[in-house]
Amino acid sequence: MAINSLRLALAATFLAVGLIALPPRPAAPTRLTGVVSDAMCGAHHDMGGDPTQCTRQCVKEGAPYVLVAGAKVYTLATTNKRALSELNRLAGKDASVTGTLSGLTLQVQTVAPAK
């Protein structure tokens, strides 16, 4: 009887250790659609001028790109030159951005005009 209890305890321990040791599953890509803006202005460009020029100026001054999707503002994180170029081209316009979402930050994989 004691041996069976010991075997059961060992099996449970090995199972628990095995589950803990498994690598986490990579997050599935998320596609968000909204307006490309900057973190300084978000959804409201109060500097005057058009949203495209305002976004480009704020990004030039160090503000990261964001995507305004409904009532939420997502920070767009990337160092990929192609993605940054596309975000610049779509500044102030509707875009679909795909990446890995963590909270309100999207690690950008692709950027395309919204359809």
N, C-alpha and C positions, 0 to 999 in steps of 0.2 A: 504494500500500500504506500509506504514512504517512498519507494523507488518511483512509482507512478506519479506521485506528487512532485518529486524532483524533476522527472522528465517533462511534466507539464510546465513547471516553472521555467526550466531551461528553454523549452520551445517558445514560450511567451517572450522570454528575454531576447532570444535570437530574432524573433519576428519584429519586436519593437526596435531593436538595433538596426535591423535590415531596412525598416521603413524610414528611420531617421537618416540613414546613410544614402538613400536614394537622392539623386540630384533633382532640384526643382524643375518642373516642366516649364519650358520657355513660354512666355505670354504670347497669346495669339495676336497677330497684327490687328490694329484698330484703324478704321477709316473714319475721319471726321471731315465734315464739309462746313465751311464758313468763310468769313472775310479775313484776309491776311492783314494784320495790323502790327502794332508794336506795343511793348509792355508799358511804355510811358503814357500812351494815349488810350490803349485798349479799344473800347467801342466808340469813344468820343474824341474826335480830333478838334481840340479847342484852339489850336494855334492859327487857325485860318488856312485858306488855301484848300486844295483838294486832298482827300485821304491818301492818295498814291504818293504825292510829294511829301506830305507830313510823315508818313510811315518811313519812307526812305531816309528822310533827314534824321528822324529819331533813332533809327538803326545805325546810321552813320555816326551818331553821337554816343552809341554804346548800348542802346536799348535792344533787348532780344525781340525776335519776331514772335507774334502770338497769332492764334486763330480764334476769332470771335464766332462762336457757334451758339446761336440763340442767346441765352442769358449767361453762358459760361465763356470764360477766356482761358484758352490753353496755351501754355508756353511751348514754343517749338524749339527743341534742342537738336542742333546738328552742327557739324563742322564740315560736312560734305559740300564741296564747292558747287556741284551741280544743283543740289537742293537749295543752297543759299541763292544761287543765280535765279532759280525758278521762283523762289519766294520774293526776290527783288522785282522780278518781272510781273508777278501777280499782286504786288503791294496795292492794297485798297480794293482788291477784286475778290470774287468768289473763287475758292480753291478747294480741292479734295486732297487731304494730307493723310498718308498712311504711315503708321509706326507703332511703337510699343508705348502704351499708356501707363503711366505711374502717377496716380493722383491727378493733378491738372497739368502734368508735363508730358508731352508727346515726343519721344525720341524718334525723329523723322527718318523715314526710309525713302518715301517717294512723295513728290508734289506734282499736282496736275491741275489744270483749269477745271472748275466744277462743270458738270454737265447739266 
